[in-house]
Amino acid sequence: MKHYSERITINAQTRFGRPSIRGMRISVYDVLGWFASGMTTQDILSDFPELTAEDLQAALSYAADREHKILIAS
């Protein structure tokens, strides 16, 4: 994967404009929630065969980049 922008899409018609994986109805938030609940990469890929390991990596990269860009008001 070169950059998460190749896999993460934002479309107002999909999931209310939330960042999603390749235009699917699976959002970055969904992926983060699965990891947070203890699912492994293999668990997620088994449950959602339409996803790839690169999709999951893109979701994590997107979230990390977003976190890095948050401005803290003082």
MDTraj code that builds the backbone (N, CA, C; nanometers):
import mdtraj as md
import numpy as np

residues = "MET LYS HIS TYR SER GLU ARG ILE THR ILE ASN ALA GLN THR ARG PHE GLY ARG PRO SER ILE ARG GLY MET ARG ILE SER VAL TYR ASP VAL LEU GLY TRP PHE ALA SER GLY MET THR THR GLN ASP ILE LEU SER ASP PHE PRO GLU LEU THR ALA GLU ASP LEU GLN ALA ALA LEU SER TYR ALA ALA ASP ARG GLU HIS LYS ILE LEU ILE ALA SER".split()
xyz = np.array([
    [0.0850, -0.1172, 0.0000],
    [0.0000, 0.0000, 0.0000],
    [0.0895, 0.1235, 0.0000],
    [0.0650, 0.2100, -0.0944],
    [0.1434, 0.3322, -0.1029],
    [0.0933, 0.4365, -0.0046],
    [-0.0353, 0.4607, -0.0024],
    [-0.0931, 0.5614, 0.0870],
    [-0.2384, 0.5243, 0.1131],
    [-0.2833, 0.5525, 0.2328],
    [-0.4209, 0.5136, 0.2675],
    [-0.5252, 0.5768, 0.1770],
    [-0.4923, 0.6888, 0.1138],
    [-0.5902, 0.7561, 0.0273],
    [-0.6289, 0.6704, -0.0929],
    [-0.5516, 0.5670, -0.1202],
    [-0.5865, 0.4747, -0.2280],
    [-0.6999, 0.3808, -0.1875],
    [-0.7267, 0.3698, -0.0570],
    [-0.8278, 0.2755, -0.0083],
    [-0.9379, 0.3390, 0.0747],
    [-0.9102, 0.4514, 0.1364],
    [-1.0097, 0.5169, 0.2214],
    [-1.0847, 0.6200, 0.1380],
    [-1.2159, 0.6077, 0.1352],
    [-1.2981, 0.6995, 0.0564],
    [-1.3991, 0.7690, 0.1469],
    [-1.4360, 0.8877, 0.1069],
    [-1.5388, 0.9630, 0.1788],
    [-1.6432, 1.0054, 0.0769],
    [-1.7659, 0.9561, 0.0980],
    [-1.8757, 0.9827, 0.0066],
    [-2.0000, 1.0114, 0.0914],
    [-2.0608, 1.1237, 0.0676],
    [-2.1791, 1.1625, 0.1459],
    [-2.2911, 1.0598, 0.1361],
    [-2.2923, 0.9791, 0.0318],
    [-2.3981, 0.8800, 0.0115],
    [-2.3682, 0.7467, 0.0810],
    [-2.2488, 0.7325, 0.1373],
    [-2.2100, 0.6079, 0.2032],
    [-2.1774, 0.6356, 0.3486],
    [-2.2504, 0.5710, 0.4378],
    [-2.2283, 0.5841, 0.5820],
    [-2.2256, 0.7290, 0.6269],
    [-2.3139, 0.8102, 0.5699],
    [-2.3285, 0.9515, 0.6086],
    [-2.1990, 1.0303, 0.5953],
    [-2.1171, 0.9922, 0.4992],
    [-1.9931, 1.0652, 0.4744],
    [-1.8765, 1.0253, 0.5621],
    [-1.8924, 0.9212, 0.6384],
    [-1.7806, 0.8735, 0.7209],
    [-1.6764, 0.8069, 0.6323],
    [-1.5504, 0.8163, 0.6699],
    [-1.4456, 0.7495, 0.5921],
    [-1.4720, 0.5990, 0.5869],
    [-1.4694, 0.5433, 0.4660],
    [-1.5008, 0.4025, 0.4446],
    [-1.3907, 0.3339, 0.3669],
    [-1.3955, 0.2028, 0.3691],
    [-1.2985, 0.1224, 0.2963],
    [-1.3467, 0.1031, 0.1528],
    [-1.2721, 0.1531, 0.0578],
    [-1.2970, 0.1363, -0.0862],
    [-1.4434, 0.1549, -0.1262],
    [-1.5113, 0.2500, -0.0649],
    [-1.6491, 0.2785, -0.1021],
    [-1.7512, 0.1792, -0.0492],
    [-1.7058, 0.0830, 0.0294],
    [-1.7968, -0.0151, 0.0874],
    [-1.8686, 0.0466, 0.2068],
    [-1.9601, -0.0267, 0.2618],
    [-2.0323, 0.0209, 0.3790],
    [-1.9585, -0.0129, 0.5082],
    [-1.8329, -0.0453, 0.4975],
    [-1.7486, -0.0718, 0.6142],
    [-1.6641, 0.0525, 0.6380],
    [-1.6841, 0.1145, 0.7547],
    [-1.6144, 0.2398, 0.7830],
    [-1.4843, 0.2159, 0.8596],
    [-1.4011, 0.3180, 0.8596],
    [-1.2785, 0.3154, 0.9392],
    [-1.3166, 0.2941, 1.0863],
    [-1.4233, 0.3593, 1.1295],
    [-1.4707, 0.3446, 1.2669],
    [-1.5017, 0.1977, 1.2985],
    [-1.5654, 0.1281, 1.2051],
    [-1.5963, -0.0141, 1.2256],
    [-1.4683, -0.0930, 1.2500],
    [-1.3699, -0.0706, 1.1646],
    [-1.2432, -0.1436, 1.1744],
    [-1.1750, -0.1140, 1.3082],
    [-1.1705, 0.0115, 1.3463],
    [-1.1085, 0.0474, 1.4745],
    [-1.1826, -0.0183, 1.5906],
    [-1.3140, -0.0206, 1.5824],
    [-1.3934, -0.0846, 1.6873],
    [-1.3662, -0.2331, 1.6983],
    [-1.3496, -0.2988, 1.5852],
    [-1.3202, -0.4427, 1.5884],
    [-1.1856, -0.4685, 1.6532],
    [-1.0855, -0.3902, 1.6157],
    [-0.9548, -0.4066, 1.6789],
    [-0.9631, -0.3765, 1.8285],
    [-1.0333, -0.2710, 1.8648],
    [-1.0462, -0.2325, 2.0055],
    [-1.1170, -0.3397, 2.0884],
    [-1.2066, -0.4140, 2.0249],
    [-1.2794, -0.5189, 2.0976],
    [-1.1981, -0.6467, 2.1113],
    [-1.0781, -0.6478, 2.0531],
    [-0.9915, -0.7642, 2.0684],
    [-0.9813, -0.8538, 1.9465],
    [-1.0516, -0.8195, 1.8396],
    [-1.0418, -0.9014, 1.7187],
    [-0.9020, -0.8864, 1.6587],
    [-0.8519, -0.9929, 1.6039],
    [-0.7230, -0.9895, 1.5343],
    [-0.7476, -0.9626, 1.3863],
    [-0.6399, -0.9355, 1.3167],
    [-0.6508, -0.9164, 1.1721],
    [-0.7143, -1.0387, 1.1081],
    [-0.6716, -1.1570, 1.1481],
    [-0.7271, -1.2792, 1.0909],
    [-0.8750, -1.2953, 1.1237],
    [-0.9155, -1.2591, 1.2446],
    [-1.0579, -1.2644, 1.2815],
    [-1.1404, -1.1773, 1.1873],
    [-1.0935, -1.0552, 1.1666],
    [-1.1671, -0.9604, 1.0823],
    [-1.1727, -1.0094, 0.9382],
    [-1.0595, -1.0562, 0.8874],
    [-1.0567, -1.1044, 0.7488],
    [-1.1434, -1.2279, 0.7300],
    [-1.1539, -1.3104, 0.8319],
    [-1.2412, -1.4289, 0.8241],
    [-1.3883, -1.3882, 0.8240],
    [-1.4226, -1.2911, 0.9078],
    [-1.5617, -1.2463, 0.9176],
    [-1.6036, -1.1590, 0.7995],
    [-1.5095, -1.0903, 0.7394],
    [-1.5376, -0.9974, 0.6291],
    [-1.4425, -1.0256, 0.5127],
    [-1.4689, -1.1308, 0.4357],
    [-1.3763, -1.1711, 0.3286],
    [-1.3598, -1.0672, 0.2181],
    [-1.4479, -0.9671, 0.2136],
    [-1.4338, -0.8615, 0.1137],
    [-1.3213, -0.7645, 0.1487],
    [-1.2725, -0.7722, 0.2723],
    [-1.1613, -0.6877, 0.3147],
    [-1.0284, -0.7580, 0.2928],
    [-0.9227, -0.6781, 0.2831],
    [-0.7869, -0.7311, 0.2726],
    [-0.7043, -0.6775, 0.3885],
    [-0.5895, -0.7374, 0.4103],
    [-0.4987, -0.6884, 0.5137],
    [-0.4579, -0.5443, 0.4844],
    [-0.4447, -0.5109, 0.3575],
    [-0.4084, -0.3740, 0.3187],
    [-0.5198, -0.2757, 0.3543],
    [-0.6450, -0.3194, 0.3433],
    [-0.7578, -0.2345, 0.3838],
    [-0.7491, -0.2022, 0.5323],
    [-0.7193, -0.3024, 0.6134],
    [-0.7110, -0.2818, 0.7574],
    [-0.5942, -0.1899, 0.7921],
    [-0.4823, -0.2090, 0.7240],
    [-0.3662, -0.1227, 0.7458],
    [-0.3984, 0.0210, 0.7060],
    [-0.4718, 0.0377, 0.5976],
    [-0.5106, 0.1716, 0.5527],
    [-0.5991, 0.2396, 0.6571],
    [-0.6908, 0.1642, 0.7168],
    [-0.7785, 0.2212, 0.8199],
    [-0.6969, 0.2679, 0.9395],
    [-0.6001, 0.1883, 0.9813],
    [-0.5145, 0.2270, 1.0930],
    [-0.4286, 0.3482, 1.0579],
    [-0.3759, 0.3507, 0.9380],
    [-0.2934, 0.4642, 0.8932],
    [-0.3757, 0.5919, 0.8872],
    [-0.4975, 0.5803, 0.8369],
    [-0.5866, 0.6968, 0.8302],
    [-0.6138, 0.7503, 0.9708],
    [-0.6473, 0.6601, 1.0637],
    [-0.6781, 0.7013, 1.2003],
    [-0.5565, 0.7655, 1.2670],
    [-0.4390, 0.7101, 1.2454],
    [-0.3176, 0.7674, 1.3037],
    [-0.2910, 0.9063, 1.2475],
    [-0.3102, 0.9216, 1.1176],
    [-0.2890, 1.0517, 1.0547],
    [-0.3892, 1.1538, 1.1070],
    [-0.5120, 1.1124, 1.1208],
    [-0.6161, 1.2020, 1.1742],
    [-0.5834, 1.2459, 1.3168],
    [-0.5397, 1.1519, 1.3974],
    [-0.5038, 1.1822, 1.5358],
    [-0.3873, 1.2817, 1.5403],
    [-0.2928, 1.2635, 1.4525],
    [-0.1747, 1.3509, 1.4472],
    [-0.2140, 1.4939, 1.4103],
    [-0.3178, 1.5086, 1.3299],
    [-0.3575, 1.6399, 1.2791],
    [-0.4539, 1.7147, 1.3698],
    [-0.5000, 1.6521, 1.4773],
    [-0.5944, 1.7180, 1.5677],
    [-0.5250, 1.8344, 1.6372],
    [-0.5876, 1.9489, 1.6340],
    [-0.5350, 2.0655, 1.7033],
    [-0.5982, 2.0749, 1.8423],
    [-0.5184, 2.1033, 1.9389],
    [-0.5695, 2.1155, 2.0748],
    [-0.5849, 2.2634, 2.1068],
    [-0.7064, 2.3014, 2.1383],
    [-0.7327, 2.4414, 2.1735],
    [-0.6847, 2.4681, 2.3151],
    [-0.6241, 2.5814, 2.3332],
    [-0.5765, 2.6137, 2.4693],
    [-0.6609, 2.7218, 2.5323],
])
top = md.Topology()
chain = top.add_chain()
for i, resn in enumerate(residues, 1):
    res = top.add_residue(resn, chain, resSeq=i)
    for name in ("N", "CA", "C"):
        top.add_atom(name, md.element.get_by_symbol(name[0]), res)
traj = md.Trajectory(xyz[None], top)
